[in-house]
Amino acid sequence: MGMKQVAQSGWMTLVLVIVAVGVGFSIWMRQPAMQAAAPPARTPVNLTAWVVDWQWESGLADAGELGKALSRVQAFAAYFDESDQPYFTKAFQEALPQIRETAEVAGIGELNLTLVNDIVRQDGSESPKDSKLISRLVSTKEAREKHIAEIEALLDQYSFQGVEIDYERIPDKDWGYMTAFYRELYERMHAKGKSLRIVLESRAPVETLKLPEGPEYVMMAYNLYGTHSGPGPKADKAFLKKLAKRMTAVPGDKAIAIAAGGFDWHGDQVTAITEQQAVKIRYTNGSELKRDAASGSLHYQYTDDKNVKHTVWYADGSTLTSWIDTLRQAGISHVAVWRLGELGSGTLDKLVQAAATAK
């Protein structure tokens, strides 16, 4: 090969090197863009919430702010009187017209009634989560038929679109009767075009129960810490993941309920507080606020004017949305919030962003 050929060969080699480097650089430049591509859209959340009779005004205010982000509002609650008849408190009867109006104006999908197995006596005494009441309501075919007829009459009289059964502390011996009640009630509701949702406690033996197809089931995922324990969050992410996994044993549509607000532990007492109350107490006492990594919950301590030490744990918007994201990742897209009333404005905004109306 002559010098001219060598030179030409050298130039050709240089050109090929430059081209190769350019192509490689172009590919390298595209990598960050590919890696930074927008993540896949998150599963939208079907969000529901409870409005309670003892705090219905602030609960309705929150419902109005959430509006169409809520697919359903549960009016809590119908209790029972001393003769085992469904019982509405005076506060609930006064609130119901405004609850209905707020739901309609805000464009909320459904307004349903929640029944809870609390007995409220004429003298004002109560028997919360009465197990014996459950036995009386469901332990025979005749008792179940009578109770179902009472529920049907309530829905017709007050024009509810569905019903939720929140019967807790169910005796082990009555689970067979309860599942029969769920099935029979669903058949009646379905025939009338009404919805049925069943609340399950986290201790319910869902893995061994023969729950009927048809109703929506919602498991309570809160009070991991509460009136029964020392200070801590209402839930943490590990607890939510565990319950979401257990819900795979439940048929049909399923939801998990998370709780707003928190608790104030002081001495031998535990007091439930709303988010706004927790924020006000902290500002009043100038306490240092910390966020727990395992749960996303906020907590602080303070000493009151009687020199009593308090420990407060509560959830804010970031807490609730982190729980929602945890449930999303675990395959749960139906989330119920216990309960509306004195949520922070930032929390309401975050819930609106997280929710999608299932219409």
Helices and strands as residue ranges (DSSP letters): H 3-35, E 46-52, G 53-55, H 56-66, G 67-69, E 70-80, E 86-87, H 90-106, E 110-120, E 126-127, H 131-138, H 141-158, E 162-166, G 172-174, H 175-191, E 195-200, E 216-220, H 237-246, G 247-249, E 254-259, E 261-266, E 269-273, H 275-285, E 290-291, E 298-303, E 309-315, H 317-329, E 334-338, H 345-354
